[in-house]
Amino acid sequence: MGVGVSNWKLARAVSMLGQLGVVSGTALDAVLARRLQLGDLGGHIRRAFEHFPFPDMARRILDQYFVTGGKPASQPFKPIPLHSIQSSRDLVELTVLANFTEVFLAKEGHNGLVGINFLEKIQTPTLPSLYGAMLAGVAFVLMGAGIPRTIPGILDDLSLGKSVSLKLDVAGALPGEEFVATFDPNVFCGGGAPQLKRPNFLAIVSSATLAISLARKSTGCVDGFVVEGASAGGHNAPPRGQMQLNTQGEPLYGVRDLADLDKIKNLGLPFWLAGSFGLPGKLNEAQALGAVGVQVGTAFAFCEESGLNEDLKQEVIEKSLSGNLSLFTDPTASPTGFPFKVVQIQGTLSEAKAYKERERVCDLGYLRQAYRREDGTLGYRCQSEPVESYVRKGGDVESTIGRRCLCNCLLASVGLGQVHEEENEKPLVTAGDQVSSVSSFLKPGKKTYTAAEVIEHLLA
């Protein structure tokens, strides 16, 4: 669900109803810093800070970013540093605290299960993000958009307070050359890192081949899978073979792209099905195929508890009611190179005109690609950054065409967009193929629906 859509309020609501509520772990450091600058309405963040086991760290973050009553609307958000292979101590503390806070608030006041979802392609914040979520007692870690083979073993070691490392994917790395990010709980905690409960790990996969590889070759135990089809929102796995587009310019998926569920079932691990399973009867269908349940994103993305901007929610619901909703699987929007589903909404970066008029900037950097400079050091580049800058770093100008800055526009979609002198960052809304039917969750005479109504509808 992008950034901040599946927030703690939504995850908490779902968990309290006996299901697994999952918060988005993407860019939580930026989300936390900007929520604090908006004044922490309701005092929820500051309440979570009171439970963080290292109060001096929480106090430093509060002093740095909190604005009593909220910053003026015309004032830009204070930036946070960009992650790298050796992020600053301040950024590591912010990242740990942000993930702790989101999970803590989602878990607060009930005994339901809460998970957190990460993208494997966003690597440099991963280790402190995992640790922060584990400090709050997260029950499940989900990860997709890559091959998270080492994450299970990292969870094992973090639970025991051991130092961990993560090999980064680096463009241009020489044979045998490794670039590794590290995190030591004992150093972070100032000695005596606590032992923590190891969360279950669910890998998000689109093929039986990847599921089998992860089950057999991961560094620790894979506890299950989310099998995601090409109709799911957000990033989709590219079609197998050479990319081919339909007449609308969208990637063509075929029989080869369907996961072999019998092979996945034979692994003996639980799995959930995702992608157009948010309708009544779909749970029974998934269970008949061997799944233990379904993962639902799109239906929850537009419910009252989600973090999506209220105007955007309402527009999507109204377009769903009128049958005038358009969704485009964009092969070039994401700088990751993965197809990315975009709801076509006027005034957002789904419009070609808005994309062309936006001044390129890379001031958040979550989707940057690490690359090896000639001197052997690491550099970072993004296909959405200013073209001249990307090319100067050795990038191919062709790969910059059509790329959206997902970091900025997804933050704008949840009311946390950066403020600029000329024009503020515009949002971009992602959803799955099922978005056209979100109005089916509305009760008669209602214009909005709740997470509870989604679950009631799915179990009907």
C-alpha positions as CSV (number, residue, x, y, z in Angstrom):
1,M,0.0,0.0,0.0
2,G,2.8,2.4,-0.7
3,V,3.8,4.8,2.1
4,G,1.7,5.4,5.2
5,V,-1.6,4.1,3.7
6,S,-1.6,1.0,5.8
7,N,-0.8,3.0,8.9
8,W,-1.1,2.0,12.5
9,K,-4.7,3.0,12.8
10,L,-5.7,0.7,9.9
11,A,-3.5,-2.2,11.1
12,R,-4.9,-1.8,14.6
13,A,-8.5,-1.9,13.5
14,V,-7.9,-5.0,11.4
15,S,-6.0,-6.8,14.2
16,M,-8.7,-6.0,16.8
17,L,-11.1,-7.8,14.5
18,G,-9.1,-11.0,14.7
19,Q,-7.2,-10.7,11.4
20,L,-3.5,-9.9,10.8
21,G,-3.1,-6.1,10.5
22,V,0.0,-5.1,8.6
23,V,1.6,-1.7,8.7
24,S,3.7,-0.4,5.8
25,G,7.3,-0.2,6.8
26,T,8.4,2.0,3.8
27,A,9.9,5.4,4.6
28,L,8.7,5.3,8.2
29,D,11.5,7.6,9.3
30,A,10.3,10.3,7.0
31,V,6.6,9.7,8.0
32,L,7.5,10.0,11.7
33,A,9.5,13.2,11.2
34,R,6.8,14.8,9.2
35,R,4.0,13.8,11.5
36,L,5.9,15.4,14.4
37,Q,6.3,18.6,12.3
38,L,2.6,18.7,11.9
39,G,2.2,18.7,15.6
40,D,1.5,15.1,16.4
41,L,-2.3,15.5,16.5
42,G,-3.8,13.4,19.3
43,G,-0.3,13.0,20.9
44,H,-0.1,9.4,19.7
45,I,3.6,9.6,18.7
46,R,4.6,11.1,22.0
47,R,2.7,8.5,23.8
48,A,4.6,5.8,22.0
49,F,7.8,7.5,22.7
50,E,7.1,7.1,26.4
51,H,7.3,3.4,26.0
52,F,10.5,3.3,23.9
53,P,13.2,1.6,26.0
54,F,15.8,4.3,25.3
55,P,14.2,7.6,26.4
56,D,17.2,9.8,25.6
57,M,17.0,8.8,21.9
58,A,13.3,9.5,21.9
59,R,13.9,12.9,23.5
60,R,16.5,13.8,20.9
61,I,14.2,13.0,18.0
62,L,11.4,14.9,19.6
63,D,13.6,17.9,20.1
64,Q,14.8,17.8,16.5
65,Y,11.4,17.4,14.7
66,F,8.4,18.2,16.9
67,V,6.6,21.5,16.3
68,T,4.1,22.5,18.9
69,G,0.8,23.2,17.1
70,G,2.3,22.1,13.7
71,K,4.4,24.0,11.2
72,P,2.9,26.7,9.0
73,A,1.3,25.2,5.9
74,S,3.6,27.2,3.6
75,Q,6.8,26.1,5.4
76,P,8.7,23.1,3.9
77,F,9.2,20.0,6.0
78,K,12.6,19.8,7.6
79,P,14.6,17.2,5.7
80,I,16.0,14.0,7.1
81,P,19.4,12.6,6.0
82,L,19.4,10.1,3.1
83,H,20.2,6.5,4.0
84,S,23.5,5.0,2.8
85,I,25.7,1.9,3.6
86,Q,26.8,3.8,6.7
87,S,23.9,6.0,7.8
88,S,24.5,8.5,10.6
89,R,23.8,7.6,14.2
90,D,21.0,10.2,14.2
91,L,19.3,8.6,11.2
92,V,19.6,5.1,12.6
93,E,18.0,6.2,15.8
94,L,15.2,7.9,13.9
95,T,14.6,4.7,11.8
96,V,14.5,2.4,14.8
97,L,12.2,4.7,16.7
98,A,9.9,5.2,13.7
99,N,9.4,1.5,13.2
100,F,8.9,0.9,16.9
101,T,6.3,3.7,17.1
102,E,4.2,2.4,14.2
103,V,4.2,-1.1,15.5
104,F,3.6,-0.1,19.1
105,L,0.6,2.1,18.2
106,A,-0.9,-0.7,16.0
107,K,-0.5,-3.2,18.9
108,E,-1.7,-0.8,21.6
109,G,-4.7,-1.9,23.7
110,H,-5.5,-5.3,22.3
111,N,-4.0,-8.8,21.9
112,G,-4.3,-9.1,18.1
113,L,-1.4,-9.9,15.8
114,V,0.4,-7.1,13.9
115,G,2.9,-7.4,11.1
116,I,5.1,-5.0,9.1
117,N,5.8,-5.0,5.3
118,F,9.1,-4.1,3.7
119,L,10.4,-3.9,0.2
120,E,13.6,-5.9,-0.4
121,K,14.7,-3.3,-3.0
122,I,14.9,-0.7,-0.3
123,Q,18.0,-2.1,1.5
124,T,19.9,0.5,3.4
125,P,17.3,1.2,6.1
126,T,16.3,-2.5,6.4
127,L,18.4,-3.5,9.5
128,P,17.5,-0.7,11.9
129,S,13.9,-0.9,10.6
130,L,13.6,-4.6,11.5
131,Y,15.1,-3.9,14.9
132,G,12.7,-1.1,15.7
133,A,9.7,-3.3,14.8
134,M,11.1,-6.1,16.9
135,L,11.6,-3.9,19.9
136,A,7.8,-3.2,19.7
137,G,7.0,-6.9,19.5
138,V,6.0,-7.2,15.8
139,A,4.6,-10.7,15.1
140,F,5.2,-11.0,11.4
141,V,7.6,-9.5,8.9
142,L,6.6,-9.6,5.2
143,M,8.9,-8.7,2.4
144,G,8.7,-8.7,-1.4
145,A,10.0,-6.9,-4.4
146,G,13.2,-8.9,-4.5
147,I,14.7,-12.1,-3.1
148,P,14.9,-11.7,0.7
149,R,17.0,-14.8,1.2
150,T,19.0,-13.5,4.1
151,I,16.2,-11.8,6.1
152,P,15.1,-15.0,8.1
153,G,18.6,-15.4,9.4
154,I,18.9,-11.7,10.3
155,L,15.7,-12.0,12.3
156,D,17.2,-15.0,14.2
157,D,20.3,-13.0,15.1
158,L,18.5,-9.8,16.0
159,S,16.3,-11.7,18.4
160,L,19.4,-12.9,20.2
161,G,21.0,-9.4,20.2
162,K,23.7,-10.4,17.7
163,S,25.3,-8.1,15.1
164,V,23.9,-8.6,11.6
165,S,24.9,-7.7,8.1
166,L,23.1,-7.3,4.8
167,K,24.8,-7.5,1.4
168,L,23.7,-4.7,-0.8
169,D,22.9,-5.0,-4.5
170,V,25.5,-2.8,-6.2
171,A,25.6,-2.0,-9.9
172,G,29.0,-2.5,-11.4
173,A,30.4,-4.5,-8.4
174,L,33.4,-6.6,-9.4
175,P,33.3,-10.4,-9.2
176,G,33.6,-11.4,-5.6
177,E,33.3,-7.8,-4.4
178,E,30.8,-7.3,-1.6
179,F,29.3,-4.2,0.0
180,V,27.7,-4.8,3.3
181,A,25.5,-2.8,5.7
182,T,25.8,-3.7,9.3
183,F,23.8,-3.2,12.5
184,D,24.9,-4.2,16.0
185,P,22.1,-4.2,18.7
186,N,24.7,-4.0,21.5
187,V,26.3,-0.9,20.1
188,F,22.9,0.7,19.4
189,C,21.7,-0.1,23.0
190,G,24.9,0.9,24.6
191,G,25.6,-2.7,25.7
192,G,23.4,-5.5,26.9
193,A,20.9,-5.7,24.0
194,P,17.8,-7.5,25.1
195,Q,16.7,-10.8,23.7
196,L,13.6,-10.3,21.6
197,K,10.8,-12.6,20.2
198,R,11.7,-13.6,16.7
199,P,8.8,-12.6,14.4
200,N,7.4,-15.0,11.7
201,F,8.8,-14.3,8.2
202,L,6.5,-14.3,5.2
203,A,8.1,-13.9,1.8
204,I,6.0,-12.2,-0.9
205,V,6.5,-14.2,-4.1
206,S,4.9,-14.4,-7.6
207,S,6.3,-17.8,-8.6
208,A,6.7,-21.3,-7.2
209,T,10.4,-21.2,-8.4
210,L,11.1,-18.3,-6.0
211,A,9.1,-19.8,-3.2
212,I,11.0,-23.1,-3.5
213,S,14.4,-21.3,-3.6
214,L,13.6,-19.3,-0.5
215,A,12.3,-22.3,1.4
216,R,15.4,-24.3,0.7
217,K,18.2,-21.7,0.6
218,S,17.3,-18.9,3.0
219,T,19.6,-18.3,5.9
220,G,16.9,-19.0,8.4
221,C,13.4,-20.3,8.6
222,V,10.8,-19.0,6.1
223,D,7.4,-19.4,7.9
224,G,5.2,-18.9,4.9
225,F,4.4,-17.0,1.7
226,V,2.1,-14.4,0.3
227,V,1.6,-15.4,-3.4
228,E,0.9,-12.2,-5.2
229,G,-0.6,-12.1,-8.7
230,A,-0.2,-9.3,-11.3
231,S,-3.6,-7.8,-10.5
232,A,-2.3,-6.6,-7.1
233,G,-1.6,-3.0,-6.5
234,G,1.7,-1.3,-6.1
235,H,4.7,-2.9,-7.6
236,N,4.1,-6.0,-9.8
237,A,6.7,-8.6,-10.7
238,P,7.7,-8.1,-14.4
239,P,6.2,-10.6,-16.9
240,R,8.5,-13.6,-17.5
241,G,10.5,-13.4,-20.7
242,Q,10.8,-10.3,-22.9
243,M,8.6,-7.4,-21.9
244,Q,5.7,-7.0,-24.2
245,L,3.0,-4.3,-24.0
246,N,-0.6,-4.3,-25.0
247,T,-2.3,-1.6,-27.1
248,Q,-2.6,0.7,-24.0
249,G,1.1,0.3,-23.2
250,E,0.7,-2.0,-20.2
251,P,2.8,-5.1,-19.7
252,L,1.2,-8.3,-21.0
253,Y,1.0,-11.2,-18.5
254,G,0.2,-14.7,-19.5
255,V,0.0,-18.3,-18.3
256,R,3.7,-18.4,-17.5
257,D,3.2,-15.7,-15.0
258,L,0.7,-17.7,-12.9
259,A,2.2,-19.3,-9.8
260,D,2.1,-23.1,-9.6
261,L,0.1,-23.4,-6.3
262,D,0.5,-27.1,-6.2
263,K,4.3,-26.8,-6.0
264,I,4.0,-24.1,-3.4
265,K,1.5,-26.3,-1.4
266,N,4.0,-29.2,-1.5
267,L,6.5,-27.2,0.4
268,G,4.3,-27.7,3.5
269,L,4.3,-24.1,4.5
270,P,1.2,-21.9,4.9
271,F,0.5,-19.4,2.1
272,W,-1.9,-16.6,1.5
273,L,-3.2,-15.4,-1.9
274,A,-3.0,-11.8,-3.0
275,G,-4.3,-9.9,-6.0
276,S,-8.1,-9.5,-6.6
277,F,-9.0,-11.7,-3.5
278,G,-10.9,-8.9,-1.7
279,L,-14.4,-10.0,-2.7
280,P,-17.0,-12.2,-1.0
281,G,-16.3,-15.9,-1.8
282,K,-12.7,-15.3,-2.6
283,L,-11.5,-16.6,0.8
284,N,-13.3,-19.9,0.2
285,E,-11.8,-20.1,-3.3
286,A,-8.3,-19.5,-2.0
287,Q,-8.7,-22.1,0.7
288,A,-9.9,-24.6,-1.9
289,L,-6.6,-24.0,-3.7
290,G,-4.7,-24.8,-0.6
291,A,-4.1,-21.3,0.9
292,V,-4.8,-20.6,4.6
293,G,-6.2,-17.2,3.7
294,V,-6.0,-14.1,1.6
295,Q,-4.1,-10.8,1.7
296,V,-6.3,-7.8,1.0
297,G,-4.9,-4.3,0.2
298,T,-7.0,-2.3,-2.2
299,A,-10.3,-2.6,-0.3
300,F,-8.6,-1.4,2.9
301,A,-6.7,1.4,1.2
302,F,-9.9,3.4,0.7
303,C,-11.6,2.7,4.1
304,E,-11.9,5.3,6.8
305,E,-9.0,4.1,8.9
306,S,-6.4,4.2,6.1
307,G,-3.8,7.0,5.8
308,L,-4.7,8.0,2.3
309,N,-5.8,11.6,1.8
310,E,-9.6,11.9,2.4
311,D,-10.2,13.8,-0.9
312,L,-8.4,11.0,-2.9
313,K,-10.4,8.3,-1.1
314,Q,-13.6,10.1,-1.9
315,E,-12.7,10.6,-5.5
316,V,-11.9,7.0,-6.0
317,I,-15.1,5.9,-4.3
318,E,-17.2,8.2,-6.4
319,K,-15.5,7.1,-9.6
320,S,-16.1,3.5,-8.6
321,L,-19.8,4.3,-8.1
322,S,-20.1,6.0,-11.5
323,G,-18.1,3.3,-13.3
324,N,-15.6,5.9,-14.4
325,L,-12.5,4.6,-12.8
326,S,-9.3,4.0,-14.8
327,L,-6.2,2.1,-13.7
328,F,-3.0,1.8,-15.6
329,T,-0.2,-0.7,-15.1
330,D,2.7,1.6,-15.9
331,P,5.9,-0.1,-17.0
332,T,8.1,3.0,-16.5
333,A,6.7,4.9,-13.5
334,S,8.8,3.2,-10.8
335,P,12.6,3.8,-10.7
336,T,12.9,0.1,-9.6
337,G,12.0,-1.0,-13.1
338,F,9.1,-3.0,-11.8
339,P,5.6,-2.3,-13.3
340,F,3.6,-0.1,-11.0
341,K,-0.2,0.2,-10.9
342,V,-1.5,3.8,-11.0
343,V,-5.0,5.1,-10.5
344,Q,-5.8,7.8,-13.1
345,I,-6.9,10.9,-11.1
346,Q,-6.8,14.5,-12.3
347,G,-4.3,16.6,-10.4
348,T,-2.0,13.8,-9.5
349,L,1.2,12.6,-11.1
350,S,-0.8,10.1,-13.1
351,E,-1.2,12.9,-15.6
352,A,1.5,13.3,-18.3
353,K,1.2,17.1,-18.0
354,A,1.8,17.1,-14.2
355,Y,4.8,14.7,-14.7
356,K,6.4,16.9,-17.3
357,E,5.9,20.1,-15.2
358,R,7.4,18.7,-12.0
359,E,11.0,19.7,-11.4
360,R,13.0,16.5,-10.8
361,V,14.5,16.2,-7.3
362,C,15.8,13.3,-5.3
363,D,15.7,14.5,-1.6
364,L,14.4,11.3,0.0
365,G,16.4,8.6,-1.8
366,Y,14.7,5.4,-0.7
367,L,14.7,3.9,-4.2
368,R,18.2,4.9,-5.1
369,Q,20.4,2.2,-6.6
370,A,23.9,1.8,-5.2
371,Y,26.6,1.7,-7.8
372,R,30.4,1.2,-7.7
373,R,32.5,4.3,-8.6
374,E,35.7,3.8,-10.4
375,D,37.7,4.3,-7.2
376,G,35.8,1.5,-5.6
377,T,33.6,3.6,-3.3
378,L,29.8,3.5,-3.4
379,G,27.6,6.1,-5.1
380,Y,23.9,6.3,-5.3
381,R,21.6,7.2,-8.2
382,C,17.9,7.1,-9.0
383,Q,16.2,7.0,-12.4
384,S,13.8,9.6,-11.1
385,E,16.5,12.2,-10.1
386,P,17.5,15.1,-12.4
387,V,18.5,13.5,-15.7
388,E,21.9,15.3,-15.9
389,S,22.8,14.1,-12.4
390,Y,21.8,10.5,-13.2
391,V,23.8,10.5,-16.4
392,R,26.8,12.0,-14.7
393,K,26.8,9.1,-12.3
394,G,27.0,6.6,-15.2
395,G,23.3,6.1,-15.7
396,D,21.6,5.6,-19.1
397,V,19.5,8.6,-20.1
398,E,16.9,6.2,-21.7
399,S,16.1,4.7,-18.3
400,T,15.0,8.1,-16.9
401,I,12.0,8.4,-19.3
402,G,8.7,8.3,-17.6
403,R,10.1,7.7,-14.1
404,R,8.0,9.2,-11.3
405,C,9.5,10.1,-7.9
406,L,7.5,7.6,-5.9
407,C,9.1,8.7,-2.7
408,N,7.7,12.2,-2.9
409,C,4.4,11.5,-4.5
410,L,3.4,8.6,-2.2
411,L,4.1,10.8,0.8
412,A,2.0,13.5,-0.7
413,S,-0.8,10.9,-1.1
414,V,-1.0,10.6,2.7
415,G,-0.9,14.3,3.4
416,L,2.9,14.5,4.0
417,G,4.0,16.0,0.7
418,Q,6.9,18.4,0.6
419,V,6.2,22.1,0.2
420,H,8.0,24.0,-2.5
421,E,8.1,27.6,-3.5
422,E,6.5,27.1,-6.9
423,E,4.3,24.1,-6.4
424,N,3.9,21.4,-3.7
425,E,4.5,17.8,-4.5
426,K,1.6,16.1,-6.2
427,P,0.2,12.7,-5.0
428,L,0.1,9.4,-6.9
429,V,-2.4,6.7,-6.0
430,T,-1.8,3.0,-6.5
431,A,-4.3,0.2,-6.2
432,G,-5.0,-3.2,-7.6
433,D,-7.3,-4.2,-10.4
434,Q,-10.2,-4.6,-8.0
435,V,-10.3,-0.9,-7.3
436,S,-13.3,-0.4,-9.5
437,S,-15.4,-2.3,-7.1
438,V,-14.5,-0.5,-3.8
439,S,-17.9,1.2,-3.8
440,S,-19.4,-2.3,-3.1
441,F,-18.3,-1.9,0.5
442,L,-20.6,1.1,1.1
443,K,-23.7,0.6,3.2
444,P,-26.9,2.1,1.8
445,G,-26.8,5.9,2.1
446,K,-23.2,6.0,3.1
447,K,-20.2,7.7,1.3
448,T,-17.5,6.0,3.3
449,Y,-16.8,2.5,4.8
450,T,-14.8,1.1,7.6
451,A,-12.2,-1.7,8.0
452,A,-14.8,-3.6,9.9
453,E,-17.3,-3.4,7.0
454,V,-14.6,-4.7,4.6
455,I,-14.0,-7.7,6.8
456,E,-17.7,-8.3,7.2
457,H,-18.2,-8.1,3.5
458,L,-15.3,-10.5,2.8
459,L,-16.6,-13.1,5.3
460,A,-20.2,-12.8,4.1
